[in-house]
Amino acid sequence: MFAVPSLDVAAALKTLVLTLDLLGTFVFALSGAVAGVRRRLDLFGVLVLSFVAANSGGIVRDLLIGATPPAAIRDWRYLAVSLLAGGLIFFWYPVIKRLRHPVLLFDAAGLALFCVAGAQKALVFGLEPVMAALLGMLTGVGGGVARDVLLSEIPAVLRAEIYAVAALAGASVVVAGAALGLPSTASACAGAALCFGLRLAAIRYDWHLPVARASGQAAADADAAERR
């Protein structure tokens, strides 16, 4: 009989976080690049926007937990994945455009992947469950916020549609799974599926949180800005 080597749990978690991070980076880079092409940015602008959208959340997460320098700066694969996604969108946008809402789809997928990756990495670095879930949410929304700010738009996280709540729900599943001793891969998949499903349902059925009331000209101005 040969002895079966014990599973290195720490190495497995590290690999899972890296895989989720790179997948999220690619998808969020697609989202940023599509938004840039729609605004008729040049190739350099599209690539910059794809990198910023893909890596802003991860950079903030790494700085907060002390994982410095951030992975997006330390590991060349993050830059390569971001530029690859930006180049694909820039040169193949007519094909991608056939999707009904490419930015929303890529953004929802990136949000789902990043919220679970952020929560997993926070747990690896020893954060408390509540803080790990919040950091997962921050990782998910950071890229979209940076993308929208660069394009002079109100970030989606501040709009009525459910966005940050979906990210927090997905991250919470990961944290709960870790507390219950469930397999990390299963928890990550479940959390990502929940976040992605909530985000798409919010878009499809116009689910939203309560909105601040405005009256008179302020409400009319807000409605006109939303239509634009």
C-alpha positions as CSV (number, residue, x, y, z in Angstrom):
1,M,0.0,0.0,0.0
2,F,1.2,3.4,-0.9
3,A,0.6,6.3,1.5
4,V,-1.8,8.9,0.1
5,P,-0.3,12.4,0.4
6,S,-2.4,14.7,2.5
7,L,-4.1,17.6,0.8
8,D,-2.4,20.9,1.2
9,V,-5.4,23.0,2.1
10,A,-3.6,26.3,2.1
11,A,-2.2,25.6,-1.4
12,A,-5.6,24.6,-2.7
13,L,-7.2,27.8,-1.3
14,K,-4.4,29.9,-2.8
15,T,-5.0,28.2,-6.2
16,L,-8.7,28.7,-6.0
17,V,-8.4,32.4,-5.1
18,L,-5.9,32.9,-8.0
19,T,-8.2,31.2,-10.5
20,L,-11.3,33.2,-9.4
21,D,-9.2,36.4,-9.4
22,L,-8.0,35.8,-13.0
23,L,-11.4,34.8,-14.3
24,G,-12.9,37.9,-12.6
25,T,-10.2,40.0,-14.0
26,F,-10.9,38.8,-17.5
27,V,-14.6,39.3,-17.3
28,F,-14.4,42.7,-15.7
29,A,-11.8,43.7,-18.3
30,L,-14.3,42.7,-21.0
31,S,-16.9,44.9,-19.3
32,G,-14.6,47.9,-19.1
33,A,-13.5,47.5,-22.7
34,V,-17.1,47.3,-24.0
35,A,-17.9,50.5,-22.1
36,G,-14.8,52.1,-23.6
37,V,-15.6,51.1,-27.2
38,R,-19.2,52.4,-26.8
39,R,-17.7,55.7,-25.7
40,R,-15.5,55.6,-28.9
41,L,-12.2,55.6,-27.0
42,D,-9.0,54.8,-28.9
43,L,-7.1,51.6,-28.4
44,F,-5.0,53.0,-25.6
45,G,-8.1,54.3,-23.8
46,V,-9.9,51.0,-24.1
47,L,-6.9,49.1,-22.7
48,V,-6.6,51.5,-19.8
49,L,-10.3,51.2,-19.0
50,S,-10.2,47.4,-19.2
51,F,-7.2,47.3,-16.8
52,V,-8.8,49.8,-14.3
53,A,-12.2,48.0,-14.4
54,A,-10.6,44.6,-13.9
55,N,-8.1,45.4,-11.2
56,S,-9.3,48.3,-9.0
57,G,-11.3,46.2,-6.6
58,G,-8.5,43.6,-6.2
59,I,-5.9,46.3,-5.6
60,V,-8.0,48.0,-2.9
61,R,-8.6,44.6,-1.3
62,D,-4.9,43.7,-1.2
63,L,-4.0,47.0,0.3
64,L,-6.5,46.7,3.0
65,I,-5.5,43.2,4.1
66,G,-1.7,43.9,3.8
67,A,-1.1,41.7,0.7
68,T,1.4,44.2,-0.8
69,P,2.4,44.8,-3.4
70,P,-1.1,44.0,-4.8
71,A,-1.3,41.0,-7.0
72,A,-2.5,43.0,-10.0
73,I,0.9,44.9,-9.9
74,R,3.1,42.0,-8.7
75,D,1.8,39.3,-11.1
76,W,2.2,39.9,-14.8
77,R,-0.8,37.6,-15.5
78,Y,-3.3,40.2,-14.3
79,L,-2.0,42.8,-16.8
80,A,-1.8,40.2,-19.6
81,V,-5.4,39.0,-19.0
82,S,-6.7,42.6,-18.9
83,L,-4.9,43.6,-22.1
84,L,-6.1,40.4,-23.8
85,A,-9.7,41.1,-22.9
86,G,-9.4,44.7,-24.0
87,G,-7.8,43.8,-27.3
88,L,-10.5,41.2,-28.0
89,I,-13.3,43.7,-27.5
90,F,-11.6,46.4,-29.5
91,F,-11.0,44.3,-32.6
92,W,-14.0,42.0,-32.3
93,Y,-16.7,44.3,-30.9
94,P,-19.1,43.7,-33.8
95,V,-19.3,40.1,-32.8
96,I,-19.7,40.8,-29.0
97,K,-22.3,43.5,-29.8
98,R,-24.7,40.7,-30.9
99,L,-25.2,40.0,-27.2
100,R,-28.2,41.9,-25.9
101,H,-26.5,43.6,-23.0
102,P,-22.8,42.7,-23.0
103,V,-21.7,45.3,-20.4
104,L,-24.4,44.2,-18.0
105,L,-23.7,40.5,-18.5
106,F,-19.9,40.8,-18.2
107,D,-20.3,43.1,-15.2
108,A,-22.6,40.7,-13.4
109,A,-20.2,37.8,-14.1
110,G,-17.2,39.8,-12.9
111,L,-19.1,40.9,-9.8
112,A,-19.9,37.3,-8.9
113,L,-16.4,36.1,-9.4
114,F,-14.7,38.9,-7.6
115,C,-17.0,38.9,-4.5
116,V,-16.3,35.3,-3.8
117,A,-12.5,35.7,-4.6
118,G,-12.3,38.7,-2.3
119,A,-14.1,36.8,0.6
120,Q,-11.9,33.8,0.1
121,K,-8.7,35.8,0.2
122,A,-9.8,37.7,3.2
123,L,-10.4,34.4,5.0
124,V,-7.0,33.2,4.0
125,F,-5.5,36.3,5.6
126,G,-7.4,35.6,8.8
127,L,-10.1,38.3,8.8
128,E,-13.2,37.9,10.8
129,P,-16.3,36.5,9.0
130,V,-18.2,39.8,8.8
131,M,-15.1,41.7,7.6
132,A,-14.4,39.0,5.1
133,A,-17.9,39.3,3.6
134,L,-17.6,43.1,3.5
135,L,-14.2,42.9,1.8
136,G,-15.6,40.5,-0.7
137,M,-18.4,43.0,-1.5
138,L,-15.8,45.8,-1.9
139,T,-13.7,43.7,-4.2
140,G,-16.7,43.0,-6.4
141,V,-17.9,46.6,-6.7
142,G,-14.6,48.3,-6.9
143,G,-13.9,47.7,-10.6
144,G,-17.4,48.8,-11.7
145,V,-17.1,52.0,-9.6
146,A,-13.7,52.9,-11.2
147,R,-15.0,52.2,-14.7
148,D,-18.1,54.3,-14.2
149,V,-16.1,57.2,-12.6
150,L,-13.7,57.3,-15.5
151,L,-16.6,57.5,-17.9
152,S,-18.3,60.2,-15.9
153,E,-21.3,58.0,-14.9
154,I,-23.0,57.5,-11.6
155,P,-21.5,54.2,-10.3
156,A,-23.9,51.3,-10.5
157,V,-23.5,50.6,-6.8
158,L,-25.1,54.0,-6.0
159,R,-28.1,53.5,-8.3
160,A,-31.4,51.9,-7.5
161,E,-30.6,48.5,-9.0
162,I,-29.4,45.8,-6.6
163,Y,-25.6,45.6,-7.0
164,A,-23.6,45.7,-3.8
165,V,-26.3,43.7,-2.0
166,A,-25.9,40.9,-4.6
167,A,-22.1,41.0,-4.0
168,L,-22.6,40.9,-0.3
169,A,-24.9,37.9,-0.6
170,G,-22.4,36.0,-2.6
171,A,-19.5,36.8,-0.3
172,S,-21.7,35.8,2.7
173,V,-22.2,32.4,1.2
174,V,-18.5,31.9,1.0
175,V,-18.0,33.0,4.6
176,A,-20.9,30.8,5.8
177,G,-19.5,27.8,4.0
178,A,-16.1,28.3,5.6
179,A,-17.7,28.6,9.1
180,L,-19.6,25.3,8.5
181,G,-16.5,23.5,7.2
182,L,-17.9,23.0,3.7
183,P,-15.6,22.6,0.7
184,S,-14.3,26.0,-0.4
185,T,-14.9,25.2,-4.1
186,A,-18.5,24.4,-3.6
187,S,-19.0,27.5,-1.4
188,A,-17.4,29.7,-4.0
189,C,-19.5,28.3,-6.8
190,A,-22.7,28.7,-4.8
191,G,-21.8,32.2,-3.8
192,A,-21.0,33.2,-7.4
193,A,-24.2,31.7,-8.7
194,L,-26.3,33.5,-6.0
195,C,-24.6,36.8,-6.8
196,F,-24.9,36.4,-10.6
197,G,-28.5,35.3,-10.3
198,L,-29.5,38.2,-8.0
199,R,-27.9,40.7,-10.3
200,L,-29.5,39.4,-13.4
201,A,-32.9,39.1,-11.7
202,A,-32.6,42.7,-10.5
203,I,-31.9,43.9,-14.0
204,R,-34.7,41.7,-15.5
205,Y,-37.4,42.5,-12.9
206,D,-36.2,46.0,-11.9
207,W,-35.6,45.0,-8.3
208,H,-34.1,47.9,-6.4
209,L,-33.6,49.3,-2.9
210,P,-35.7,52.3,-1.7
211,V,-34.8,55.5,-3.4
212,A,-34.5,58.9,-1.8
213,R,-37.6,61.0,-2.5
214,A,-37.3,64.1,-4.5
215,S,-40.0,66.6,-5.5
216,G,-40.6,69.2,-8.2
217,Q,-37.7,70.2,-10.4
218,A,-35.2,67.9,-8.6
219,A,-37.2,64.8,-9.6
220,A,-37.7,66.0,-13.2
221,D,-33.9,66.6,-13.5
222,A,-33.1,63.2,-12.1
223,D,-35.6,61.5,-14.5
224,A,-34.1,63.4,-17.5
225,A,-30.6,62.5,-16.5
226,E,-31.6,58.8,-16.2
227,R,-33.1,58.8,-19.7
228,R,-29.9,60.2,-21.1
